């Protein structure tokens, strides 16, 4: 695990003001998450404080939620206990090196994280007919934050290119944020 990355994120999540800014799940999920069948599974990458994972568990998903920050996962677990939610497995892992669980998921969720090397694994982990909900920053972010790493920014329109042959339910580049929601083709 990259200690400097982990330390940087741990410092950020240790700040109570930063944690207060991160309230509630992403509303994109409400637009695309359908009623859950018993046994449905979800995977969230770079889950941070677990707000999306917890909401998904409240909808009935069994969720694997991965993040590099032990500090973030401690807060997420405390919130899970406070809300009396079950069904979330918080996993400490550096996604630069951590292999994704080899499980078929009905839903894979990624917000504000980009590692292009993970796209094949994300496609593979979605079961046939499953959804990927992905939203992160694009190159327009440099207009507001010129020092942002270009490696972690999408080209407008890039997200959909990583899911060829998928049914696109939503794709946009709104300001400095790119969004993709797609359904993996069902097996023939």
C-alpha positions in Angstrom: 0.0 0.0 0.0 1.4 3.4 -0.9 2.0 4.8 2.5 2.1 8.5 1.4 -1.3 8.1 -0.4 -2.8 6.4 2.7 -1.4 9.0 5.1 -2.7 11.9 2.9 -6.2 10.5 2.8 -6.1 9.6 6.5 -5.2 13.2 7.3 -8.1 14.4 5.2 -10.6 12.1 6.8 -9.3 12.9 10.3 -10.5 16.5 9.8 -14.0 16.8 11.3 -14.8 19.8 9.0 -13.9 17.8 5.9 -16.1 14.9 7.1 -19.1 17.2 7.7 -18.9 18.4 4.1 -19.4 14.8 3.0 -23.1 14.2 3.9 -25.5 11.9 2.1 -25.3 9.5 -0.8 -24.9 10.6 -4.4 -28.3 11.4 -5.9 -27.2 9.7 -9.2 -27.8 6.4 -7.4 -31.5 7.2 -6.8 -32.0 7.7 -10.5 -30.6 4.3 -11.5 -30.8 1.9 -8.6 -33.9 -0.2 -9.1 -35.6 -2.2 -6.4 -33.2 -4.8 -5.2 -33.6 -8.5 -5.6 -32.7 -10.6 -2.6 -29.0 -11.4 -2.6 -28.1 -8.4 -4.9 -24.5 -7.4 -4.5 -22.7 -4.0 -5.0 -19.1 -3.0 -5.1 -18.0 0.6 -4.3 -14.4 1.6 -5.2 -12.8 4.4 -3.2 -15.8 4.5 -0.9 -14.3 7.2 1.5 -16.8 7.7 4.4 -19.1 5.0 3.0 -22.1 7.3 2.4 -23.0 5.5 -0.9 -22.3 2.0 0.4 -24.5 2.6 3.5 -27.3 3.9 1.4 -27.0 0.9 -0.9 -27.1 -1.4 2.1 -30.3 0.4 3.3 -31.8 -0.4 -0.1 -31.0 -4.1 0.4 -27.7 -4.6 -1.3 -24.8 -6.6 0.2 -21.9 -4.2 -0.3 -18.2 -4.5 -0.6 -16.7 -1.1 -0.1 -13.0 -0.5 -0.6 -10.9 2.5 0.4 -7.2 3.3 1.0 -7.9 5.3 4.2 -8.2 3.4 7.5 -9.4 6.7 9.0 -12.3 6.9 6.5 -13.3 3.3 7.0 -13.3 3.8 10.8 -15.8 6.6 10.4 -17.8 4.7 7.9 -18.1 1.7 10.2 -19.0 3.9 13.2 -21.8 5.5 11.0 -22.9 2.0 10.0 -23.3 1.0 13.6 -25.0 4.3 14.5 -27.5 3.8 11.8 -27.9 0.1 12.7 -27.2 -0.9 9.1 -25.9 -4.3 8.1 -24.6 -5.7 4.9 -21.5 -3.6 4.3 -18.0 -5.1 4.3 -15.5 -2.2 4.5 -12.2 -3.3 3.0 -8.9 -1.5 3.4 -7.0 -1.6 0.1 -4.9 0.6 -2.2 -6.7 0.2 -5.5 -3.4 0.8 -7.3 -2.4 -2.7 -6.1 -5.4 -4.4 -4.5 -7.1 -7.0 -6.6 -10.9 -6.5 -6.7 -12.9 -9.3 -5.2 -13.6 -12.0 -7.7 -17.3 -11.8 -7.3 -20.1 -11.0 -9.8 -21.8 -7.7 -8.8 -25.2 -6.4 -9.7 -23.9 -2.9 -9.3 -20.4 -1.3 -9.4 -20.1 2.2 -8.1 -17.2 4.7 -8.5 -17.3 8.3 -7.5 -14.4 10.8 -7.7 -11.8 8.3 -8.4 -9.9 7.4 -11.5 -7.4 4.6 -12.3 -7.8 3.7 -15.9 -6.0 0.4 -15.3 -9.1 -0.7 -13.3 -11.6 -0.5 -16.2 -11.1 -4.1 -17.3 -11.7 -5.4 -13.8 -14.7 -3.1 -13.3 -16.2 -4.4 -16.5 -15.4 -8.0 -15.5 -16.9 -7.6 -12.0 -20.3 -6.4 -13.3 -22.5 -9.5 -13.8 -24.3 -9.8 -17.2 -27.2 -7.3 -17.0 -25.5 -5.5 -14.1 -24.9 -1.7 -13.8 -21.9 0.5 -13.5 -22.4 4.0 -12.1 -19.3 6.1 -12.5 -18.8 9.8 -11.9 -15.5 11.7 -11.6 -13.7 14.8 -12.7 -12.7 15.7 -16.2 -10.0 18.0 -17.7 -12.2 21.0 -17.1 -11.3 20.7 -13.4 -8.0 22.3 -14.3 -9.8 25.6 -14.9 -10.6 25.7 -11.1 -7.7 23.7 -9.8 -4.6 24.1 -12.1 -2.5 21.8 -10.0 -4.9 18.8 -10.2 -3.1 15.7 -11.6 -4.0 15.3 -15.3 -3.6 11.6 -14.8 -6.7 11.5 -12.6 -8.8 13.5 -15.0 -11.0 12.2 -17.9 -11.2 13.6 -21.3 -14.8 14.7 -22.0 -16.6 11.7 -23.4 -14.0 9.2 -22.3 -16.0 7.2 -19.7 -18.3 5.7 -22.3 -15.3 4.6 -24.4 -14.3 2.3 -21.5 -17.6 0.3 -21.8 -18.0 -0.6 -25.5 -21.1 -2.6 -26.3 -22.8 -1.6 -23.0 -26.3 0.0 -23.0 -25.7 3.6 -22.0 -28.4 4.8 -19.6 -26.7 8.1 -18.9 -23.5 9.8 -20.1 -22.6 13.4 -19.7 -19.8 15.9 -19.2 -21.4 18.6 -17.1 -18.8 21.2 -16.3 -15.8 19.5 -14.6 -17.7 16.2 -13.9 -18.2 13.3 -16.2 -20.9 10.7 -15.6 -21.5 7.2 -17.1 -24.3 4.8 -16.2 -24.4 1.7 -18.2 -25.8 -1.8 -18.3 -23.5 -4.7 -19.2 -24.9 -6.8 -22.0 -26.7 -10.0 -20.9 -25.2 -13.2 -22.1 -26.5 -14.5 -25.4 
